[in-house]
Amino acid sequence: MALRTALVAEKICEVDRSDAKTIQAPYLTAPSTVVQALAGTYTPNAVTTTDDTLTVSDEVVVATHVFGFEDIISKFDLFAAFTEEQNFAVAKAIDKYVLNVILEAGTGSYTTPAGGFTTAANINVIMSNLIAKVAGYSDSYKGLFLVIENTDVPGFIQAQATNGFSFADAALNNGWMTSYMGVDIYVVRAATFEDDTTTSDSGSQTWTNLGHRLFGVKGVATYAAPRGLQFEEKGVTGKTGKEIVTYGLIGAKVWTPKSDLIVDITLTS
């Protein structure tokens, strides 16, 4: 019975599992519209096209070896157990990678009042300011999300239990509520958002996300996982049993025209 963390990336991103190594999404400069007195004349806009590209540049790999005697004398199916655990380990690594890549790429920004999310009195202020960041855009109908770490939860629970009669009653009776002011709240474990430079967590990527959290509109970021997770069993010369390998290819992108809809939250202590 494994203790596993929640996975978030697929709930807030579009996911592409086709064989495409590159996803292209060209965009145009915004045209300039003029309201003028009746004249019958106009000036054509100069339009520039930019090719925005998501490139699959990293892979996530985990492997082990189950010896023949281990599998024979074990009281449970070692191959099935290792495969399941490796699949989750790869999915977890992909989740952390995607969350940090899109947080790093988001151009929206917000700095919390002192105390951040752990101070209950800040929650309504923070949430209203975050919602205002993306309000008025057509994409907001897709839904809003906030990703926090488990250390931020106490402030939310205290705020939920004291704001409004029916809302407070629901929070007090049912415990932790996963939506606040119409924003879906996702909790990841501490140290999900961190600083990394081409490490075993970040692959070819660099991010500086320690002390940051993620807010935005669902579905405006994309992550590519060509063919999903792959699994292989291999016989190894000189060893009984099988080597088990689980791997996945990964790339993530916040599309430039919509990067304002992903907000990088800086916590203030």
C-alpha positions, -999 to 999 in steps of 0.1 A, spaced: 0 0 0 19 30 -13 14 66 0 11 86 -32 8 123 -39 -20 139 -60 -13 146 -97 -25 179 -110 -11 188 -144 -37 169 -165 -65 188 -147 -53 222 -156 -36 217 -190 -45 204 -224 -27 171 -230 -14 159 -264 -5 122 -266 -1 121 -304 33 112 -320 41 148 -326 75 159 -314 67 195 -322 33 214 -319 31 247 -338 7 274 -330 14 306 -351 -2 338 -339 -7 373 -354 -1 407 -340 -33 423 -328 -50 445 -354 -56 481 -345 -93 490 -348 -103 527 -353 -136 543 -346 -139 575 -367 -163 600 -381 -177 591 -415 -149 594 -440 -148 563 -462 -110 560 -458 -88 536 -439 -52 527 -432 -43 490 -436 -27 473 -406 8 458 -408 5 422 -395 33 401 -383 31 363 -379 51 345 -352 54 308 -349 49 296 -313 62 261 -308 61 234 -282 90 210 -286 93 177 -268 128 179 -254 129 157 -223 122 122 -212 114 106 -178 129 72 -171 129 47 -142 141 11 -142 147 -18 -120 157 -55 -122 137 -83 -107 158 -115 -104 143 -148 -111 146 -161 -76 129 -130 -62 99 -135 -84 97 -172 -77 98 -171 -39 79 -139 -35 43 -141 -21 30 -115 -46 36 -106 -82 68 -86 -81 67 -77 -118 32 -62 -115 41 -44 -83 73 -28 -97 56 -19 -129 27 -1 -112 50 17 -88 73 28 -117 44 40 -137 33 63 -108 69 75 -103 71 86 -139 37 102 -138 47 121 -106 79 133 -122 60 145 -152 35 163 -130 62 182 -112 80 191 -144 48 204 -161 37 225 -131 72 242 -129 76 247 -166 42 265 -170 48 285 -138 81 297 -151 66 306 -185 35 325 -172 38 363 -176 11 372 -152 24 381 -118 11 388 -83 28 393 -49 8 383 -18 4 404 13 27 395 42 20 360 55 8 347 21 -18 319 21 -10 308 56 -27 339 70 -65 335 69 -71 372 67 -52 373 34 -72 347 16 -101 368 4 -78 396 -6 -55 373 -25 -83 354 -43 -101 385 -54 -69 400 -68 -60 368 -86 -94 366 -102 -92 402 -113 -60 393 -132 -78 371 -157 -113 385 -155 -128 398 -188 -110 374 -211 -131 350 -232 -109 320 -220 -120 324 -184 -151 303 -191 -129 272 -191 -125 276 -154 -99 289 -130 -73 270 -109 -49 276 -81 -21 252 -72 -8 255 -36 15 234 -14 2 215 16 18 241 39 -6 268 26 -37 248 35 -42 261 72 -50 296 60 -76 284 36 -93 261 61 -95 289 86 -109 313 60 -135 288 48 -147 282 83 -153 318 90 -166 333 57 -204 332 52 -229 310 71 -237 283 45 -201 282 32 -187 280 68 -212 254 77 -202 232 47 -165 237 56 -170 229 92 -192 198 85 -174 184 55 -138 195 61 -114 208 34 -133 222 4 -116 222 -30 -132 253 -45 -131 289 -33 -147 319 -50 -153 297 -81 -116 288 -83 -106 251 -82 -79 245 -55 -53 218 -61 -28 209 -33 6 194 -40 32 184 -15 58 208 -1 89 213 -23 70 208 -56 78 244 -66 115 249 -63 146 262 -80 162 238 -106 188 241 -133 190 211 -156 188 186 -128 172 151 -126 139 170 -118 140 195 -146 158 178 -175 169 204 -200 148 231 -183 156 258 -157 131 273 -133 132 295 -102 100 288 -84 110 284 -48 84 304 -27 60 307 -57 26 293 -64 5 289 -96 -28 304 -107 -45 307 -140 -71 297 -166 -75 260 -173 -66 247 -208 -44 276 -220 -12 257 -214 -4 224 -232 18 195 -223 28 169 -248 34 133 -238 38 114 -271 22 79 -268 19 83 -230 39 60 -208 59 32 -224 68 0 -206 94 -26 -215 107 -59 -201 142 -70 -211 162 -101 -205 198 -92 -193 228 -113 -201 243 -128 -169 212 -121 -148 181 -142 -142 147 -125 -143 138 -94 -162 148 -57 -163 117 -35 -161 118 0 -177 91 27 -177 96 59 -196 78 88 -211 86 118 -234 76 152 -222 73 188 -233 52 217 -219 43 252 -232 24 283 -222 13 298 -255 26 333 -259 -6 351 -267 -22 337 -236 7 338 -212 -9 365 -191 -36 340 -181 -10 320 -162 -1 340 -130 32 335 -111 24 341 -74 52 353 -52 47 346 -15 56 373 10 67 360 44 
